[in-house]
């Protein structure tokens, strides 16, 4: 009630940040077609989640994970900058008895759980063939983001599933949009 009246959490920051579920974990912030990966470090006096940015830098992300280990967090959830760059992070956390979960990109280390983007691509292909291509044949186009490992895995799962399970469906074109929404719209228009 006090926050609602004063819009100020400063009297509760220490207590709340000790209990905040996302502290020390990678979170994905989505705003108008843009995904931003940051590390949650707490809240400010307005109740906003404060995050750190690894900026796609595996060394910086490793340093952030080392800080979390030093803080003796209960678990670490990361969105690795890439699979290969995350194994050392996972090994350090595991040695400290801290379980690691990954989001979006799997680690090449042994994590508690991760997202299987290849399987996600397979499921998307299966859904499309079974629910959208009612006669189970046709030409499809794929717009991907080839600079992002998770997108590459989803594309591969999609095209592999089509090749193995839908002989009358042709992947007619695969185009990279490089994270640019206007380019994606142009690519889609050209495909159509």
N, C-alpha and C positions, 0 to 999 in steps of 0.2 A: 504494500500500500504506500509506503514511504516513497519508493521509486516513482510510482504513478503520480504522486502529488508533486514531487520535486524534480523528477527526471534526472536524478543524480544517484549513482550507485557507489560513490566514493566510500561511504561508511562500510560497505559490504565487500569491497574488492578483494581483500586478502582471503576472506572466508570463501567467497564465491569461486575465485580462481583456483583454490585448493580442490574444489569439487567439480570444476568444469571438465566435462568429458573430452572435449577436443583439444585441451591444452597439450602441446608437444606433438601434435599429430598433423599430418598433411591434410588439407581440406581443399576441395575444388570449389571455386567461386565462379558462377556462371552469370554473365551479364551481357545481354544483347549480342548473342552469337559468339562470345569470347569466353574461353575457359582459362582461368588463372589458377595456378597451383601455389598455395602458400602454407606456411607452417603456423598453426594456431599457438599463440603464447599466452593468451588470457583475454580479459575484457577490459575496456576502459570505463570511466565513470558514467558513460552514457549507455553502457550495456552492449557496446559493439565488440564483436570478436576481433582481436588483434592477431595478425598473422605475419610470418616471415616469408620471404621469397627466395627459393633456391635459384631462380632465373635459369633453369636448365643446366646448372653447373653441378656436376656430380661431386666435385671436391667440396663445394659449399654445403651441399646436402649432407655429405659425410660429416662435416663439422657440426651441422645442426643435430644430427643423430647422436654424435658424441656428447653434445651438450645435454640432450635428453637423457642419455645414460648417466651422466654425472648427476642429473637431477633425480635419478632413481625413479623414473616414471613407471607406471604399472604395465604399460604396453605402448608400442609405437606403431602408428599407421602412417605409411609413406606412399607417395606417388613417385616411384623412382624416375629419375631423369632418363634412365634406360636400364634394361635388365642387367647387362654386364656390369654396370657401375654400382650396383646395389649389393652385391654379394658381401663385400667387406663390411657394409653397414649392418647387414643381417647377422653376420658372424660376431661382430662386436656386441650387439644387443643380446644375442643368444648366450654368449659367454657371460654376460651380466644377468642371465636368467630373466630377460625381458622379452616377451613374445612380440613378434613383428607380423603385421598384416600389411599387405600391399593393396593399393587401389589403382585401377586402370592398367598399369603395366606390372607384369609379374617380375619377380626377382629371380636371378640365377642362384640365389641362396635359398636355404630351407626356411620358408615362412609358414606361419600358422594357416593362413588362407590368402588367396589372391583372386583377382578377376581373370577369367580365361577369355581373352579377346578373340582368339581363334574360334572357340566354341560359339561366341556371340555372333561371329560372321556366319558360321554354319546355321545357327538358328534363324538368322535374318533371311538367308537364302531359302531355307526350308519353309519359313512362313510365307515368303513372297510366292514361291512356286505353288504352295497348297492353298493360299488364300487370295492371291491377286491374279495369278495366271491360271484361270480356271480350266483352260484346255491343256495346261502343263507344257506350253511351248511359247516361244517368242524371243525377241531380242531385248537385252537389258544393258543399261549403261551403269557404270560405277564411278562415283565421284569420291575420291579418297584424299587423304592428307598424308602423303608419303614421307614427310619429315617426322612424323610422330609414330613411334613403334606400335602403340596400341591400335592405331588405324591401319597400319600395314598388316598386323595380325588379323584384324577383322576382315580386311579385303581378301587376304589369303584364305581364311576360313570360308568366306562367301563363295569365292571362285572355285575352290576345291570341291565344296559341296555340290555346286552346280555341275561341275565336270563329272563327278561320281554318281549323281542321282537324278539329273535332269538332262538327258541327252538331246532333247528338243528345245532346250533353252540355250541361247547363244549370248555370251558376254561380248557384245559388239564393240564396246569401247570402255576404257578405263582412263580417267583423267584426274590429275592432281589439282586441287584448288589451293594448296599451300596456306590454308587458314584464312583466305580472303573471300568473304561472303559475296562480294560483287563478282569476283571471278567464278565462284561456284554457280551463281545465277546465269552468267554468260555460258559456262560449260553446259549447264542443263539445257538452256535454250538451244544451243548448237546440237546437242544430242537429240533433242526432240525434232 
